[in-house]
Amino acid sequence: MMKRNGTGWLFASPYLLYAVIFFAIPLIWSMYLSFTDWNLISPVYYFKGFDNFIEAVKHPGVQAAFFVTFKFMAAFVPMVIASSLLVALVIHGLPKFKGLFLIGFFLPYLASGVVSSLIVKGLLSHNSAFNVFLRKFGIEVDWLSTPLSALLVVAAIIAWKFTGYYALILTAGFESISKDVYEAAAIDGVTPSQRFWKITLPLLYPALFTVLILSIGVSFGIFTEVYQLTGGGPNYATNTWQMEIFKQAFTNLSAGYASAVAIIASVVTFASILVIRKLLEMWGKRNGWV
Amino acid sequence: MRMKKVASLFLTATIAASALAGCSTGNGGGKSADGKTTIEFWAAPNPTQQVYWKEMAEKFEKENPKIDVKVSPMKESPTSEASIQSAIAGKSAPTMSENINRGFAAQLAESKALVPLNEVDGWDELIKNRSMTDTIKTWKFSDDNQYVMPIYSNPMLFGWRIDILKEAGVDKMPATYSEVLDAAKKLKAKYPDKYVWAKPELADPTAHLRWFDFFMLYDAASGGNHFIEGDKFVADDEAGINALTLMSDLKKEDAILTKQATDIFESGLGIFTDLGPWTFSYWEEKFPEMKYNETFGLSLPPVPDGADTENVNTFSDTKGIVIYASATKEERKAAMEFMNFVYSNPENDLKWLETTKLPPARDDLSSNESFKAFFEKNPELKPYADAIPNAIPSIDNAKYNELQTHIGRYAVNPIVKGEVDPEKGWKEMKKAIKEELKK
């Protein structure tokens, strides 16, 4: 028994060490910093109690980050679920080369956020072929300087990036549904709508649940695309938690204050995901899917 | 039991290795047993400047065998400022680095992370030998110390597309606000799809962007009046409102575009832009059709009507070298010797100018014979050298990021979108800045 324990600890030790160094220590350190006015480099710093937290909740950047995250979620989650479902459905229906197509759709997930953002920036510029074409029809959109369109553009880039990854999970979900069930349903004369709501959705629910939770988690960690495309603007319209933390920690050199914002962001993220997860579970249970 | 021991040993070894790695300073500097002092120099993250500093280090080491200069590129993850901050926090800062602007230096100086250069032996000799007695005056910080050795002082100029101006019926580059507005009217009449000032950054509150729009106009309109002195807001209200009014008036003429666009000036979508000398090498390669005094001209910022159009002040984009407080006495001395070696010979500044096209921060740049041939060969850089005496460096307040963000958020950004009038924008910006300074 002792030998088995030792082997277990041996194999677990790299992860445990990783978790201690990269999660536990930074978390405790960040909590400590959040009560100080330290900028990490000054030899002198003072404890501020809860002042950083009070200042943070009053700050327009933090207030914006709170609401912007949910706005991103409202735009990004339906976008990515719809697109990944579509991709998964198409791939599921393919007679051959499913793996090849899945890899193809997965590739954007590996693409650099910086590069894709810069490409989109070029595509949406005032003098791009796309906008010149739109102007011929009298359509003039200031894509990245209008709050709603800026938010939608960022959400769309991230949705594009994650579609292949989530389609992979959903395809696995589709593949796990036995054809016999559909055949039996066809004999019973179910309509396509009934087939989707009564068979596909319930049996796909575990995969869909995973994708929903993952995509909601992504909404709380958006940074690269916002940093490259909008810098959090216009007027905080795309200011995410990560953007606000970055600005305070590395531009304004206020590590203590940024840590307080990070702690608030963690609590909001944890609480939101917990609530949303419970709601999704309730939805599944109410319909008898779990 | 044996397995448990192995596991414990493995765990202990891993933790010990990590802890030891964490204890490493990462600083290649120090004095070795053979009496050699090694200093670590972080160069700007671009190949041109790295080559320059490596060459300087090699030459210096030949003449000073007791000092080793290790040149390495400054990391940019995600910005060079963040890398420096992390290095200082992680006790792995180099002895010295270049690429430091005055605002960031003020942040570091406030945190006692920099050595006051005026307290290191050899500083006065350096100023004298490099002929920068006048230039260095504007670099003094509010605590009367000098924390940065300016490498280049680059007075920002505005470029005009003179070919398009001519087509619109404007024969000379506008020098006053009325002339700018007149040019705007003529341009819109001839080319409704073109703009005088097409610049998406005008609608972006990011702090450093204000150096290349608001401060150029403000420095010109105020005759170089300070904006912040120490912890006091001392800006010239009239000059500030005038600068914002020009933006507002251009917006009313539909002559400002703040949408994202590519190659704005080169394509002629916008005919007025801030230009630094670094643009010209890029144009040589990508836009050879951009010819000085044919397609584009360079001018000092426009001034309010009735103001002197000669000797106009402008913002100076300057960066320099700092020595970090973590450096030992020997390293500080060696760092100063290295700077003295580089800057006591004008040929090294000429080499810098040829390599980077950035004007060395010297009083005698336009009069010293060493640079004459260079400016004859590169006439588009001469206006920059001429403007050095009237160039105003950035504010030296440690909160420059927050303060300059307020200029964008409350004044420049809403004004160029036509959302507030200049007086209201200035008033709200002033209020926000004063509150920030009180914190």
Interface residues (C-beta under 8 A of the other chain):
Chain A: M2 K3 N5 G6 T7 W9 L10 S13 P14 L17 I21 N39 L40 I41 S42 P43 V44 K121 G122 L124 S125 H126 N127 S128 D142 W143 L144 S145 Y227 G231 G233 P234 N235 F246 F250 T251 N252 L253
Chain B: M1 M3 K4 K5 V6 A7 F10 L11 T14 I15 S18 P78 T79 E81 A82 Q85 S86 I88 A89 Q107 L108 E110 S111 K112 A113 A198 P200 A203 D204 P205 T206 A207 L257 T258 K259 Q260 A261 T262 D263 I264 S267 L269 A398 K399 N401 E402 R409 N413
